[in-house]
Amino acid sequence: MTRVDFYILPEAGLDARHNFACRLVEKMFRLSQEVCVLTPNAQQCSDFGQRLWAHNPTSFIPHRCRSDEKSPRHELSDRVWITHGDELLEHHNVLINLSSDQPTHFSRFERLLEIVVTDEDVVQASRERYRFYQERGYPIANHDMRR
């Protein structure tokens, strides 16, 4: 059964959410985990890919956007995917959800990571997703990063 982790950040805004997601991707990559990052649309998919390249100047996180399927395949770049919509890949260890919706195919993953910032619309959508996972019996862990 998929384990769901909520990370509650002290900041507001898309930048805080994406920066934290970059840290999570970097950590999972170092742990040799396969990661899929779900964004709400094609533009944010591309923007997150650019942010990931610039995130840490001393690290290298090869990744592929779902629209980059024509680019050469490589074992390392196949470990981190960025996608949008329902175009989720079939086999990954970790799904990081940056959309406001509950991912359709999240149960294909071992872990689902949700990042909550202090924006009211994000908080409300996160509460609804939390209730959804809880009502269906998924194990949930909360990580309060405000402390």
Secondary structure as GFF3:
##gff-version 3
##sequence-region A 1 147
A	DSSP	beta_strand	3	8	.	.	.	ID=ss1
A	DSSP	alpha_helix	14	30	.	.	.	ID=ss2
A	DSSP	beta_strand	35	39	.	.	.	ID=ss3
A	DSSP	alpha_helix	42	54	.	.	.	ID=ss4
A	DSSP	beta_strand	64	65	.	.	.	ID=ss5
A	DSSP	three_ten_helix	66	68	.	.	.	ID=ss6
A	DSSP	three_ten_helix	77	79	.	.	.	ID=ss7
A	DSSP	beta_strand	80	84	.	.	.	ID=ss8
A	DSSP	beta_strand	94	97	.	.	.	ID=ss9
A	DSSP	three_ten_helix	106	108	.	.	.	ID=ss10
A	DSSP	beta_strand	111	116	.	.	.	ID=ss11
A	DSSP	alpha_helix	120	135	.	.	.	ID=ss12
A	DSSP	beta_strand	140	144	.	.	.	ID=ss13
###
